[in-house]
Amino acid sequence: MNTPEMLYSLLLLVAALATGGRGATIDVPGDYSSIQDAINAASDGDSVLVQPGTYLEHDLDFGGRAITVTGTAPEDSAVVAATLIDAEGQGRGFEFDQGEGASSVVSGLSITGGTDSRDGGGVFCFYASPTFIRCFITNNSAGWDGAGVFGDLSSATFERCIFADNQAGRRGGGVFLEAGAPSMVDCRSVRNSASNGGGFYLLNSQATVTDCLISDNSVNASGGGIYCSTGAPTLTRCRILGNTGGDDGGGIHCGSSTASLSNCYIADNSIGDDGGGVFCGTAGAPAFMNCTITANSASEGGGSYLWNATSTFTNCILWGNSPDAIVEDGSTATVTYSDVEGTWPGEGNIGVDPELFLGDFHLQSNSPCINTGTSVGAPQEDLDGDPRPIGFEVDIGADEQIPLGLEGNAPNPPSAAVASLGTPSPNPFNPRVEIPYELHVATRHRIAVYGIRGDLVRVLVDASRPAGSHRIGWNGMNEKGAPVASGVYHLSLETSSRTLTRKLLLLK
């Protein structure tokens, strides 16, 4: 049985266990020509299997059913892209407003062309908490909030989903979440636009956002990447890169929010007024732990601008922002064990060049940030998933520096039971690096090389292989066969349960 079939069977099993053991399979278009007709025919625990194709449907409604609607191969990006629900501007893609819970699952589908004059062009969730796995939600629109996804009083789960090129008139180009405790894991919100909150808008939300990329979104006003208004969202191991806006908070805007960010990389964002990387305002009290905030720009407070806010920065790098690392405007910044350009008062702070790799958050081997942070409250992993600390103390910033060539001494995270990733060699390399890895069970897996912005450089493996030891090489070429530039790249081994990473350094 291949991996897509295994995942599909697992989804059926979860739904069946949650609903007493039933689990019929309804095929589209084999049994019904439309997805909605198949949903209407389904009972709790059933699964609707959607074959690749374009389905001109809108306002798909589970009607409160605990069922799974899935494509045939959720782990295959090409199949997901080819299994397309196109609402053609006639309505939303999906509506959930009848109390659906986690056992209402949408998996392996693309949702496009959805629209609503108010909220939720692609997906609308109100008092409902469905699960979305490996869905591409693109080119949807909303007159008000949440062009890609709108959630109100929802604790929906989104895992490994892409929100791209969606447009909202007010808030949340990619995603708008109000109240509830929704979860975003390993998602990408890119090239979305709105007046506020281009990638995500989190309103009075307890959302958890983990291992997500929020990149190249734009707003007319504030929160190019993320806008947090009240609430206490948690962002962990996120990359907030290249977002833009006109007013405040190019990367993230925290207004009256107690947001918590750890192991986040906030870089290359820009804003017209205040807070290129971070804006904290209106009695907000966000906390930043082991974050790297660099290369952001604004009129004032290129790194961070605090207006009537109280913010804490611990084990953080604020360097190379223009102008100013931190600006306090009727505010207090508590900064400790951090590297702040221009120096900043506080225990353990330093004010020297962190020696980052150019255009990257990783520390070079001579960085003064190595072993100079504090372990009190520090996360146990860094942005790459490497353990903290490697040395005798935690490093400052989002990266826990592992000497190149010694990465294999860092244990894989405990949940990586399906596979383990060895030490690339040689590293640094030119022109070729060999990558050993082991599969503990036969499984489909993907090994790919990414740039610092999360852009795909080259897919090395995308196949099922038997259990055992394997090797693959990379010759420094991209998907088009052209040589890539010198620099740091991210090697990723992806399975259905975990993504393992290593750093590669190409030196020409």
N, C-alpha and C positions, 0 to 999 in steps of 0.2 A: 504494500500500500504506500503510495507516495505521500509527501507532506501535505499538499492541499487536501487530499482525501482524509488524512488523519485529522487535520484541523476541523474539517467539516463534520466528521464523526464525533469529535470532541464537543463541538457546539451542540450537536444533537443530543449527546449524552447529558450535558449540563441542563439543557432545556427539559429533557425527559425526567431527570431526577427532581427538578423543581416543580414538576407538574404531575407527578404520580406515575411516570413510566411510559406515557403515550409518546409516540414519535413517528408519525407518518411523514413521508417525503412527497412534496408536490412540486412537479417540474414545470418551469416556465421556459419556453412556450409549449412543452410537450403535453401537459395536462390542461393548462389554461394559457390563453394567448396574452393575458395581461397580468401584471404583478398584483394589482388590486383584487382581481377576481380570485387569484390564488390565495391571497391573504384572507379574503372573505370566506373561503372554503376551509381554512385551517382552524384547528383547535389548539388549545394550550399544549405545548410540547411538540407540535409539528414543526417542520422546516420547509420553507419555500426555497427551492434551488433554482437560481436564475442563470440561464445559459448566457454566454457572451452575445452581445447585440445591443442595439439602441432601442430603448423603450420610451415612447412619447407619452409619458404619464405624469400627473401632478397630484399634489395633495394626498399622497399615499398615507393610509391611516390603518394602524394595527387594531383599532377598536378595542383597546385594552387587552389584547391577546398576548400571552407569554409565548411567542413563537420566534423563530429565527428566519430572517430573510437574508440569504447569502449568495454570493457569486460562487463559481465553481472552483476558484483558486485564489483565495484571499492573499496568499503569500507571493503571488506572481503579479508584479506591477503591471505588466503588459495586459494580463487578463482583467485585472481590476479596471484599467483604463478603457478596455473594450467592452465592459459590462456597464452600460451607460443609461442612467435615467435622466432624460432631458425633458424638463417641464416646459420648455419653449416659451417662457414668459407668461404662462397661463395660470400660474399659482406656485405654491411651495413644492419642494421635493417631497418631504415627509412632514407629517403633523403628529405629535404625540401630546394628547391633552386629556387622556382618560385613565390616568393613574398607572400607566405602564411602569414596570420596574426593570431591574437589571436583567431579567430573563427575557425581555423583549430586545432582540439582538438584530443589528444590521451589520453585515460583514462583507467586505470584498466588492463593494459597489462604488461607482462614480455617480455623483449627483451634480447636475449642472442646469443652468437656465431657469432656476427657481426665482420667484419674485413675490414680494408682498408690498402693498403700499405703506404698511407700518413695520411689522417685525418678522424676522425669520424668513429669508428667501429660500435657503437650501433646506434647513431643518428647523422646526419649531417645537419647543418642549415647554409645556406649562403644567405644573404639578405632575410631572412625569419624569422618570429617570431611566431611559433606555441605555443600551450599550452599543457603541459604534466601534468596530474593529476594522482597521485597514480600509478606510473609505477615503475617496478623493472628492472633496467638496469644493467645487471651483466655479467661477463665473456666475455667481448668484447675486441678487441685489435686494435691498430693502429700503423703503422710504425713510424709516426711522432707525431701528437698531437690529444688529445681528444679521448681516447679509448672508454669511455662511451658515452660522448657527445662532439661534436665539434660545436662551434658557432662563426661565423665571420660576423660582421655587423648585428648582430641578437639581438633582444630584446625579446627572447623567455621567457616563464614563466614555471617554474617547481615547482609544489606544491606537497608536501608529497611524493616525489620520493626517491628511494634508488639507489645509484650508488655503486656497490660493485664488488671487484675482477676483475677490468678491468686493462689492461696493455698497456701503451703507450711507444713508443721508445724514445720520446723526452719530451713532456710537457703535463701535465694534464692527469694523469691516469684515474681519475674519470670524470672530466669535464675540457674542455678548452674553454674559452670565450674571444674573441677579439673584441674590440670596441662595440658599441651598449650599451643598458641599460637593460640587462636581469635581471630576478628576480628568486631567489631561496628561497622558503618558506618551513620550516619544512621538510627539506630533510636530508638524511644521505649519506655521502660519506665515505666509510669504506673499508679498505684492498685493496686499489688501489695502483698501482706503476707506476713510470715514472723516467726519469732522473731528471726532475725538476717539482715541483708541483704535489705531489702524489694525493691529494684529489681534489684540484681546481688549475687551472692556469688562472689568470686573467690578460690579456694583454690590456693595454690602455682601460680599461673597466670601465663603470659606474655601474657595477652590484650592486644589493642589495641582501644581503645574510642574511636571518632572521630565527632565531630559528632552526639553522642547527647543526648537529653533524658531525665533521670532525675528524675521529678517525682511528688509526692503519694503516695509509697509509705509504708508504716508497718510498724514492728516492735514486738514486746514488749520486746526487749532492745536490741541495738546495730546500728549501720549502717542507719539509716532508708533512705537512698538506696543506698549501696554499702558492702559489707564486703569488705576485702582482707586475707586471712590468708596470710602469707608470700608468696613469689613477687614478680614485678616487672612488674605490669601497667602499661600506658601509656594515659593518658586525655588526649585532645587535643580542644580546642574543644567541651567538654561543658557542659551546663547541668544543675546539680544543685539542684533547687528544691523547697521546700515539703514535704520529707520529715520524718517524725516518728518518735520512739522513746522507750523508757523508760529506757535506761541510758546508753550512750556513743556519740557520733558520729551526730548527726542527719543531716548530709549524707553524710559518708564516714568510715568507721572503718578505720584502717590498723594492723593488729597484726602485728608481725614482718615487715612488708612494705617493700619498696623501691619502692613505686609512684611513678610520675612523672606529674605533672599539669601541663599547660600550656594557657594560654588558656581556663581553665575559670571558670565563674561559679557560685559556691556561695552561695545566698541563701535566706532565709526558711525555713531548716530549724530544727527545735527538738528538744531531747532532755531527758529528765528529770534526768540527772546531768551528765556532763562532755562538752564539745566539741559545741556546737550546730552549727557548720559542719563542723569537722574534729576527729577524735580520733586521736592517734598514740600507740601503746603497745607494750609488750613488745619492746623493742629494735628497733622499726621505724625506718626511715630514709627516709621519703618526701620527695620534692622537689617544690616548687611553683614554677612559673615563669609570670609574667604571669597570675596568677589574681586574681579579685576575690571577696573573701569578706566578705559584708555582710548585715546584718539577720537574723543567726542568734541563737538564744537557748538557754541552758542554765543549770543551777544554778551551774556554774563553767566558765570558758572559752567564752564565747559564740561567739567566732570560732574559736579553736583551743585544744585541751588536749593537752599532751604529757606522757605518763607513761612514764618510763624509755625515752625515744625520742630520736633525734637527727634533727631535721627542718631543711630549708632552705627559705627563702622569698626569692625574688628577683623584683624587679619586681612585687610583689604589693600589693594594697590589702586591708587588714583594718580595716574602719571600720563603725561603727554596729551592732556586735554587743553582746549583753547577757548577762552582764556580761563585760568584759575582751576585748581583742583576742587575746592569747596568754597562756596559763598554762603555766609550766614546773614539772613535778612530778618531781623527780629526772631532769630532761631538759635538753637544750640545743637552743635554737632559734637557728640562724644566719640572720639576717635582713639583707639588703642591698638597697639601691635600692628600698625599699618605703615605702608610706604606712601607718603603724600608728597607730591612735588611742591617745593617751597617750604617744606617742613610744617608740622602741626603739633601743638602741645598735646601730650597724653602719654601714658605709660607704654613703653615699648615701641614708640613710633620711630621711624627712620625717615630720612629725606634724601635718599640717593637713588640714582638710576637703577631701576629693578632689573635691568639687563634681560628684557623680554626678547624672544625671537621676533624679528621684524614681521609685523602684520599678524602676530600670534599672541596667545596668552601664556605660552609655555616659558618657563624660566630657563635661562642658559645656566651652564654648570658653575659660572662665576657670579651668579646673582646674589646680592646681599639679602634677599628675601628668604633664602634657604635656612631653615632651622631657627628663624627669628620670630615666629608667631607664637601664639599661645594655644594649648590644647583645650583650654577651658571653653566648653560649648562648641568646639570645632567639629565639623562633620567627619565621619570616619572614612569617607572616600573623597577624591577630588573630582573635577569636572570630567575627567576621562574614566572615572571608576577605579582609579588606582587607590590603594589604601593610604590612609594618613595615620600617623606620620611614617615616613620612610627612614628619616634620620632620628636624632634624639629629640627633635621638637617639630611641631607643625610648621610648614612653610607659609609665608604670606602670599595671598592671591588664590586664584582658582586652580592653580596647578601645584601638585605635590611633586617636586622634581625628582625624577628617577634617572640616575646616570645612564646615558645611552650605552647599550650593551649589557646592562644589568637588569633590564626590565623583566626578564624571566624570573628574577628572584621575588618579584612582587606577586603574591598569590592572586589568582582570579577570584572575583567575588563569589561567595559561597553558593549563590543561586545558579552558577554556571555549570550545572551538572551534565548538560548535554554535550558540551564541548569545552576545550581549553585551548588557549592561544599561546604559542611558544614565543621565543625571543627571535625577532627578525635579525638576520645576519648577512653581510656586515651592516652596521648601523652606527654612524652615518655610512651612506653608500653612494656609489657611482661606478658603473651605470646600472647595476642590478642588485636587488635584495631578495634573499630567500626567506620564506615565511613557513615555519613548521606549525602544525596544529594537529589536534587529536579530537576525534569524534568518539564519545563514549557509547553512543548508540547510533545506528544508521539513521540519518536524518537529512532532510533538505537544508541547505545553508547557503549563505551568500557572503562572499568576501569581497570587499570593495575598498577603494582608496578615495578619500574625500579631502578637499581643501579646507582651509580654516573657516570659511563661511558656510561650510556644510554642503558645498557644491560637489557633485559627483565628478570624480576624475577618471576612474577606471573600475569596471567590474572584473574581478579576477576569476571568481567562481560563482555560479548560480545553478546549483544542481544537487541531486541526492547522491550521497556516497556512503559506503559501508562503514561500520565502526572500525577504528584503527588509526594509525598514524598517517598523516598526509603532509605534503609540501606543495607550495605554489610560489612562483617567482613574479616579481614586477620589475620591468625594465625602464621605468621612469617615463613611460609613454601614456598619453591620455586615450580616450575612447576612439579618437580619430587617427591614432597612430603618430601624433606629434609629440615631441619631447616637451616635458613640463619644466618650469623654472626651478632653480634651487629653492629650498625652504623646507618647512615642517609640513608633513601630511599626516592624516589620520587613517590608520588601517582599521577596518571594522569587520569582525566576524559576527554575522547576524543569524540567529536561529529563532524559532518560534517563541522561545522562552527568555532569551537574553541576548544582549549585544555586548561583545567584548572588543576592546580597543587597544591599540598600541600606537606609539608615535614613530614616524619615520622621518629621517633627516636626509634629504638629498643635497649633496655638496658637489658642485661642478667646478 
